[in-house]
Amino acid sequence: MSTSFPFLRAWTEKTRQDHPLRDLITEAAGNSAPGSFASVTVTAFEDIIEALEKAQPLRLDSVRGDFRRARTFDDLLSVRAELVAGAKLARAGVPFDFGQRNGAPEPDLVLREMDLGIEVKARRLDGLRDLSNDLEDALAEVDAKVLVHVVPDSHPLIIKADVRAKVVEETVQRVRSGNLGVEVTEVDQPWAARQRLLLRIGIHQAGDLPYGSRVVVTNGFWGSEPGPHLMDTEDQVRAILENEQKVRQAESMPTILLIDAARTGAAYIRSSAVWAQRLATLLPDTTPFVGAAVMMPTLDNPDAAISLGVRPALSDKDRRAVHELAGRLGLTGV
């Protein structure tokens, strides 16, 4: 067996043949260019897993099992969020264990020497990506050389399945009938900051696209900070802070909620400093969480910057623990 990526290969040894990383590992270990998607993705995973294996936190087997059971890339990225957080602690020399999963509730990461926990949550919410994927699948069944250009007036976190299906059906009908040009579709979303979404859908003649997408989404950024798309993202943070299971875990010990928002709409466009400021305002005095944090990990980087907002009313003990952790990890906002 190749010695390339020994830590990652050990983790994938007992996985299904269709595990999301298997083909990428084979490609990266072969003749893949150093900067290729396969190479940077696999190299980052190797770095993350090596840091964890060397630290040997308790219950690492449980997280390894989650990694091995991943069936889709989205499954894998949800597990990766916890791995990234754990590896960050390991590199900083912060002793920790993965939390217990049965019995008394515990956060995902328990810091041994600080009486502090970290609860990790990954949110994958991207209505535009979902719509683009649905359109791409439908257009693959249509023999027409066209390019579909979608321009929204905001970045919705969610476009419901029935609404996407209607947009796809109408677009495919236009393609089949040769109805080129631009039409505007209105989508009601009463739960969002922008309650009416406008989708400009253009259909244009195109040449052969054997390796390219037939759908292009133009993401503009609308309004002043925070803007409706980021207001919706903040609402998701509030919802997690109020989630009963997360609250029970936070009540077991002083806990920071860490959200992987890299796949939550356009959360990545906000700077780390602004995220830290906004997170502090989202923490009511009544929440059991001592802080809320956001990170935007990328597949080519085994590490991720973290923005932290701290609850105003903290005990001196909790505040010292949070400040020590922030200093050792280099967190933004404290």
N, C-alpha and C positions, 0 to 999 in steps of 0.2 A: 504493500500500500504506500502511496506517496506520502512523504513527510510534510507536504504543504498543508498548512492550516491544521496542525495536529489537535488543538483543543476543539475547534469547531467540528472536525471529523469525528472525534470521540462522541460529541453530543448528537451527531446525526447518524451514528452507526446503527442505531436500532429504530430509525424512523422509516415510515412508509416510503416507497419509491417515488411517490408524487409529493413528497415534502417540498415546500416552496423553495428551499435552499439547495436541494440536491443538484439540480442542473447547473445552478450558478457556481457551485463549488467545482464541479467538473470543468466548466468553462474557464474559471479563474485559474485552476491548476494546470490547464493546458496552455494554449497559445494566446490567451486573452491579453490584450494590451494593458499595461499597468493602470491606465486611467479609465478603462472600460467600466461600465455599470457593474458587471459581474465582479471584476477585480476589487473595486473600491468597497462594494457592499460586503463581500466575503471577508476582506481584510479587516473592516470595521467590526464585524461580528467576532472574528478571531481575537481581536484586541479586547473586546468586552468580556468574552468568555474566559480568556487567559487571566484577566484581572480577578474575576470571580473565583476561578479555580485556585489561584494562589492565595486568596483571602480565606477560602473555605468557611463561609458563614454557615451556621446551622440551617437545615432545611433547604439547602441548595438543590437537593434531589427533587423537591416539589416543583421548583421553577424549571429545572431541567426537563421534568416531565411535561410541563405546559409547552415548552419549546418543541419537544418531540411530537406532541399531539397536534400542533398547528396544521391545519388543512389548507388554508389560503394565506396569501401574503398579508391580508388584513389581520388574520389571527396572529401571524408571526409578529407583526408590528405592535400589536397590543402587548404581547409578552416582552418584546424588545424594550418597551418603555421601562418596565421594572428592572430589566437587566442593565440598562443604561444608568439608572439611578444607583443600583447596587455597585456597579463598576466605578462610578464616580466616587462613592464613599471609599471603596477599596483603594483606589489610587491615592486618595488623600490620607490614607492611614487611619480612617475612622472605623473602629471595630463595630460590626453590626451583624445581625442575623435576619434571615427572612422570617416573617411572622408566622405564628401557628394558624392553621386553616380550620382546624376542628376544635370544638370546645369553646373556651372563652375567646371573644373577638380580640384580634390584635391588628395593628397596622401592617402593611406589606413589609416594611423594613423597620427593625427595632434596633436603635443605637444602644449598645451595651453600657457605655460609660456616661451618657448624657441624659438618661431618663427622657428620651425623646423618640418619637416614631415618625415615619413618613408613609402616608397612604398614597399610592400611585393610581391614577386613572387616565386611561387613553381614550380620547373621543375622536371618532371618525365621523364627521358630519360635513358633507359637501354636496349640496344639491346640484350644483353645476356639473361636477364630475359625474354624478349619477346620471344626469340627463345626457351628458356627452356619451357615456358608455352605452346607454340605451339606444341613442340615435345611431351610434357606430354599429351596433349589433343588427339593428333593423336595416340599415343601408347596405350591409353586407349581402343581404338577400335580394337587392334591387340592382338590375343591370342598367346603370345609368352613370355617366361620367360627370358627376357633380361634386361640388364642395358646399357643405352646409356651414354657415357662419352664424354663431349665436352670440348676441350682444345683450347682456342684461343691464338693467339700470341699478342693480345692487347685487351683492354676492349672497345668495340665500344659503343658509346652513342646510335647509331641508326643502326639497320639492317632493311632495308626496307621490307615491307610486302611481295612483290613478291619474294624477295630473300629468306626470311624465308620460304615461301611456297615451293620453289624449294628444299631447304635443307631438309625440313620435308618430302617431297615426296620421295626424294632419300633415306633418312634414313629408312622410312617405307618400301620401296621396298627391301632394304638390309635385314631388319628384317624378312620380309615375306619369302625371299629366303634363309634365314639362312646364310647370308654373314657376318660372324663374323670378328673381327679384326678392324684395324684402317685405315681410308682413310682421305685424306686431301682435303678440299674444299677451293677454292680461291674466295674471295668476293671483288669486286671493290667498293671502297668508295672514290671517288675523292674529296669529300667535307671535308674529315677528314685529320688529321695530318699524320696518317698511311694510305696511299691510297690503299693499298692492304692488306686485312685481311685474315689470314690463320686460318681455323677452322679444327682441328684434331678431327674427330668424330669416337670414338671407340664403337663397339657393342660387348657386352660380355654376356656370359651365366650367369644367376642369378636364385636364388631360388624364392619362393613366396615373393612378396612385397605388402602385402595387405594394409599396412598403410604407406609405404614409397614411395618416388619418384622413378620413373624409369629413371630419367634424372639427371645426376650429371655434374655440370659445375665447372671446376677447374680454379679459378681466380689467375693467377700469376700477378706480377707487373713488367712491362717491361721498361728498359731504365732508365737513370738518370732523376732526377727532372728537368723540370716538366714532361717529358715523354709524349708520344702522347695522352694517354687517358686524362691527365690533361690539355694538350694544347687544346683539343676539348672542355673540360668543360669551359676553359677561353674564347673560342670563343663564347660559349653560353652567358656568362656574357656580352661580348661586344655587342652581338645582342640585349640583353635586354636594355642595356644602350642607344642603338640607336633606340629602338622601338618608333614610333611616339606618341603613346598614353602615354607611360611612360614619354617621354620627355615633353609632354604638362603638365602632372601632376607635374613634377619637376620644370617646369617654373612658377608654381603657387606660390611656396614658396621654400626656401632652403630645399632640400630633400635628404635623404639617401636611396639608393636602397638596400633592404635586400632580398637576395635570399636564399630560402630553397633548399639546394643542396644535401640533404640526399638521394634522389632518382635519382641523376644525375650521372650515371656511378659510378666510383670509387672515387668521389670527397672527400669522407670521409677519405681517406688514408693520405691526406696532413694535416700537423699540423696547428693549429690555427695561430701560429706566421707566418708561411710561407704563409698561405692564406692572411693574412693582408698585407704582403710585396708585394705579387703578385697583389692584388687588387689595391693597390696604383699605380702600373705601368699601369693598364688598364684604368685609368681615364684620358682622355685627358683634356687639359685646356679648350677646347671648350664645354665640357659637362655641362649641367645645374645642374647635380647632384653634391652635395658637398662631397659625399662619396659613396662607394659601400661596402656592407657587405655580409658575408656568414654565415649561420648557418646550423648545422646538427642535427636537433631534432630527438629523438628516442621515440618510443611509450611508453617506460617505465619511461620516465622522463618528468615532466610538464614544465621544463625549458630547455634552450639550450644555450650553449656558442656561442658568436658571434665574428667573426673576422671582423675588419673594416679597410678599406683603405681610405685615405682622399685625395681629390684633392689638388694638391700643391698650386694653386692660389685661396685662400679664403680671403674674407674680415675678418677683425678682429672680427666683430660681429658674423659671421658664425663660425669662428674658435672657439670662446669662447663657442658658443652653442654646437658644436660638442664635444668639450673637456668636457663640463659639463655632457652631456649625457653619454659619454664614461665612465666617472668616476662613475656616479651613477649606471650604468648597469654593470660595470666591463668588458668592451669590450677589446678585444685583439687588439693591433696595434696602439693605440693612447696614 
